Amino acid sequence: MGGTLYTAGAQAPFVIVNGATGVPHSFYRRFAAHSQQAGFSVLTFDYRGVGASAPKDLRGFSAQVSDWGLMDMQAAVNFVESTCTPDALYIVGHSAGGQQAGMIRSPDKIAAMVTMSSQSGYWRLQGGWEKPKVWFFVTVFIPMLTRLFGYFPWRYFGGEDLPYHVALGWAAWCRSPGYLLDDARLPLHRFREFGSPVLACSIDDDNWGTRAAVEAMMSAYPNVEFRHLIPSEYGLTRLGHMGFFRKGSEALWDETLRWLQQAHRR
């Protein structure tokens, strides 16, 4: 697995950034650097088959979408615990990064978590034109191209390529009303064991992560607070699914870091 470590000193509070599907860990560098300046150490990393954690050729690469939560997010927690001795360990999860965090085996090690647009990907829960677009992508487009190429060539559409079974598994979840929570092969009981405080944020102009979609997914966690972010309240014209981690959202970053520390101290 490839990633980047931003250190802020021995025993500093630590943030693991669990990224979104098809988004390389370098995308989160500004948030990570800002958090480092605020006194947090940060780990950003790529899931297997993506970015710096991908082989040169994805054809035949063996990976399941659930490996990202069951093994890769777990590996990130294990790495930080064993090598960095943090004062407190937090997660910031973007989209898939918050969806699958509930499957790690050691939730007691996580002091608190904030998620951004960590929604159910079920196509009927998306807003506006996203609903028919997502239906087409997960029913026709992704399965067809994935079987044709031997992987999903997302780089042609603005994302990172996805391994064969990752793409098909994710598309199958998006066709199911309960999304990944309908997948009986997964250790779903672990979500109920994730007792640390969670702040689950939806974003007003994010039709891929509507309030209803975020609540449908994140209600699987037992200790969750929901917050709906309106860009104009932070002096922003838009945020969408990706904007929280882009330059200009520093006020939101500071609010997130404050919430993590305050939640841990309650």
Residue pairs with C-beta under 8 A, 6 or more apart in sequence:
1 45
1 46
1 47
1 48
1 52
1 53
1 72
1 75
1 76
2 25
2 45
2 46
2 51
2 52
2 53
3 25
3 43
3 44
3 45
3 46
3 52
3 53
3 76
4 25
4 26
4 29
4 32
4 43
4 44
4 45
5 41
5 42
5 43
6 32
6 33
6 35
6 36
6 41
6 42
6 43
6 44
7 36
7 41
7 84
8 36
8 39
8 40
8 41
8 42
9 39
9 41
10 85
11 85
11 86
11 87
12 39
12 40
12 41
12 86
12 87
13 39
13 40
13 41
13 86
13 87
13 88
13 89
13 90
13 260
13 261
14 40
14 41
14 42
14 43
14 80
14 84
14 86
14 87
14 88
14 89
14 90
15 32
15 35
15 40
15 41
15 42
15 43
15 90
15 91
15 92
15 257
15 260
16 42
16 43
16 45
16 73
16 76
16 77
16 80
16 89
16 90
16 91
16 92
17 25
17 28
17 31
17 32
17 42
17 43
17 44
17 45
17 91
17 92
17 93
17 94
17 97
18 73
18 76
18 91
18 92
18 93
18 94
18 96
18 97
18 98
18 100
18 101
19 25
19 27
19 28
19 44
19 45
19 46
19 47
19 94
19 95
19 96
19 97
20 94
20 95
20 96
20 97
20 117
20 241
20 242
21 95
21 96
21 159
21 162
21 170
22 50
22 154
22 159
22 160
22 161
22 162
23 94
23 95
23 159
23 160
23 242
24 46
24 50
24 51
24 52
24 160
25 44
25 45
25 46
25 51
25 52
26 44
26 51
27 242
27 245
28 44
28 94
28 245
29 44
30 245
30 246
30 247
31 42
31 92
31 245
31 253
32 42
32 44
34 250
34 253
35 42
35 253
35 257
36 42
38 254
38 257
40 90
40 257
41 84
41 86
43 76
43 79
43 80
45 53
45 72
45 76
46 52
46 53
46 54
47 53
47 67
47 68
47 72
48 54
48 63
48 67
48 68
48 71
48 72
48 163
49 55
49 58
49 61
49 63
49 162
49 163
49 166
50 160
50 161
50 162
51 160
53 72
54 61
54 160
54 161
54 163
55 61
58 150
58 151
58 161
58 162
58 163
58 164
59 149
59 150
59 151
59 164
60 150
60 164
61 151
61 163
61 164
62 163
62 165
63 163
63 165
63 166
64 165
64 166
64 169
65 165
65 166
65 167
65 169
65 170
65 173
66 100
66 103
66 169
66 180
66 183
66 185
66 186
67 166
68 96
68 100
68 166
69 99
69 100
69 101
69 102
69 103
69 104
70 100
70 103
70 104
70 186
70 187
73 97
73 100
73 101
73 103
73 104
74 104
74 105
74 106
77 89
77 104
77 106
77 109
77 110
78 106
80 86
80 89
81 89
81 106
81 109
88 111
88 112
88 261
88 264
89 109
89 110
89 111
90 110
90 111
90 112
90 113
90 114
90 260
90 264
91 97
91 98
91 101
91 110
91 112
91 113
91 114
92 113
92 114
92 115
92 116
92 256
92 260
93 99
93 101
93 113
93 114
93 115
93 116
93 118
94 115
94 116
94 117
94 118
94 244
94 245
95 116
95 117
95 118
95 119
95 209
95 241
96 118
97 115
97 118
98 113
98 115
98 116
98 118
98 200
98 217
98 218
99 118
99 119
99 121
99 179
99 180
99 217
100 180
101 110
101 113
101 115
101 194
102 190
102 191
102 194
102 220
102 221
103 186
103 187
103 188
103 190
103 191
104 110
104 190
105 190
107 190
107 193
107 194
107 195
107 196
108 195
108 196
110 194
110 196
111 196
111 260
111 263
111 264
112 196
112 197
112 198
112 199
112 259
112 260
112 263
112 264
113 196
113 197
113 198
113 199
113 260
114 198
114 199
114 201
114 256
114 259
114 260
115 198
115 199
115 200
115 201
115 214
115 218
116 201
116 203
116 244
116 245
117 201
117 202
117 203
117 206
117 208
117 209
117 214
117 241
117 244
118 200
118 209
118 214
118 217
118 218
119 125
119 202
119 208
119 209
119 210
119 213
119 214
119 216
119 217
120 178
120 179
120 181
120 213
120 214
120 216
120 217
121 134
121 138
121 170
121 173
121 174
121 179
121 213
122 173
122 174
122 175
122 176
122 177
122 178
122 179
122 213
122 216
123 131
123 134
123 135
123 138
123 139
123 174
123 175
124 131
124 177
125 210
125 212
125 213
125 216
126 133
126 134
126 207
126 208
126 210
126 213
127 206
127 207
127 208
127 210
128 207
129 207
130 207
130 208
134 174
134 208
137 171
137 174
138 170
138 171
138 172
138 174
138 175
139 171
139 175
142 152
142 167
142 168
142 170
142 171
143 168
143 171
145 152
145 153
146 152
146 162
146 164
146 167
146 168
146 171
150 164
151 161
151 162
151 163
151 164
151 167
152 161
152 162
152 163
152 164
152 166
152 167
153 161
154 160
154 161
154 162
155 161
162 170
173 179
173 180
173 182
173 183
176 182
176 183
179 216
179 217
180 186
181 188
181 191
181 217
181 220
188 220
191 220
191 221
191 222
192 220
192 222
194 221
194 222
194 223
195 222
195 223
196 223
197 223
197 224
197 225
197 263
197 264
197 266
198 218
198 221
198 223
198 224
198 225
199 224
199 225
199 227
199 256
199 259
199 263
200 214
200 215
200 218
200 221
200 224
200 225
200 226
200 227
201 214
201 226
201 227
201 228
201 229
201 244
202 209
202 210
202 211
202 213
202 214
202 215
202 226
202 227
202 228
202 229
203 209
203 228
203 229
203 231
203 239
203 240
203 241
203 243
203 244
204 228
204 229
204 230
204 231
204 239
205 231
205 238
205 239
205 240
206 239
206 240
206 241
208 240
208 241
209 241
211 226
211 228
214 226
215 226
218 224
218 226
229 239
229 244
229 252
231 237
231 238
231 239
231 243
234 249
234 251
234 252
235 251
236 243
236 248
236 249
239 249
243 249
244 252
